[in-house]
Amino acid sequence: MTTNKAKKDQEEYYNKTAQGYDNVDGFSRDNRNHMIKLEYLISRMGLTGKERVLEIGIGTGIHAVHLLKKFPKLDYVGIDISPEMVNICEEKLSQYSKIKLVAGDYTKEELGGKFDAIFMAATLHHLPQPPKEVVNMYGLLKEGGKLVMVEPNYFFPKNYYQMITIPEEVNQSYIREPIIRASYEAAGFKDIEYEYMLYTPPIPRFMIPFYRVFDSLVSKIPILRKMSIVIGASGTK
């Protein structure tokens, strides 16, 4: 698959799925598990609230809504290959003035300077050449800037099934610790950290306190940790 065709296929896929994207498997994506991932992203970026931040693959703005509630003075730039996704995100973020949303390719768009932090959630595997993308992102950061991501873990059974049945998910095969770590190192990042994130379902809500305890206990079992749902990675320029 050529790079141009891969990008076009991704755009068409997410334009078609944009209206129903906020709900999956019968429940909202904006749930307890989403917040766990967002907490990880925020903690690794080390934000104070006045930085210039780029999100690649904004989707419908689920991450941006919570991020800007917490840090309303951020200089936030968000980009997504799907115009339909960006339109939905614009509606959600209409109350904020210090934002820029772009429908396009982050490697081609003029984003107006470098960033203190770049973050992504389940985006890297949708880009045509994941290792090369990490190098590209390094160039968009200021000195001392952070690149933080969370990605579906290749070894989790549901993620593996998606990879072999949905063409747009094929690059999940890149989401393994050695490959991500090597990509960060090749780009020149330092202070590289890698984390397996294992968590239980977000419903029913009354079980959430018990889920947190269960997650903590299960994450201490090496073989289960390696099969976590998502992984997190971060590095400093």
KADASUL-V739289 format. One record per residue. N is the residue number from 1. SS is DSSP state (h for helix, s for strand, l for the rest). Layout:
n->(N/N)
ss->(SS/SS)
This chain:
n->(1/2/3/4/5/6/7/8/9/10/11/12/13/14/15/16/17/18/19/20/21/22/23/24/25/26/27/28/29/30/31/32/33/34/35/36/37/38/39/40/41/42/43/44/45/46/47/48/49/50/51/52/53/54/55/56/57/58/59/60/61/62/63/64/65/66/67/68/69/70/71/72/73/74/75/76/77/78/79/80/81/82/83/84/85/86/87/88/89/90/91/92/93/94/95/96/97/98/99/100/101/102/103/104/105/106/107/108/109/110/111/112/113/114/115/116/117/118/119/120/121/122/123/124/125/126/127/128/129/130/131/132/133/134/135/136/137/138/139/140/141/142/143/144/145/146/147/148/149/150/151/152/153/154/155/156/157/158/159/160/161/162/163/164/165/166/167/168/169/170/171/172/173/174/175/176/177/178/179/180/181/182/183/184/185/186/187/188/189/190/191/192/193/194/195/196/197/198/199/200/201/202/203/204/205/206/207/208/209/210/211/212/213/214/215/216/217/218/219/220/221/222/223/224/225/226/227/228/229/230/231/232/233/234/235/236/237)
ss->(l/l/h/h/h/h/h/h/h/h/h/h/h/h/h/h/h/h/h/h/l/l/s/s/l/l/s/s/l/l/l/h/h/h/h/h/h/h/h/h/h/h/h/h/h/l/l/l/l/l/l/s/s/s/s/s/l/l/l/l/l/h/h/h/h/h/h/h/h/h/l/l/l/l/s/s/s/s/s/s/l/l/h/h/h/h/h/h/h/h/h/h/l/l/l/l/l/l/s/s/s/s/s/l/l/l/l/l/l/l/l/l/l/l/s/s/s/s/s/s/s/l/l/h/h/h/l/l/l/h/h/h/h/h/h/h/h/h/l/l/s/s/s/s/s/s/s/s/s/s/s/s/l/l/l/l/h/h/h/h/h/h/h/h/h/l/h/h/h/h/h/h/h/h/l/l/h/h/h/h/h/h/h/h/h/h/h/l/l/s/s/s/s/s/s/s/s/l/l/l/l/l/l/l/h/h/h/h/h/h/h/h/h/h/h/h/h/h/l/l/l/h/h/h/h/h/l/l/l/s/s/s/s/s/s/s/l)
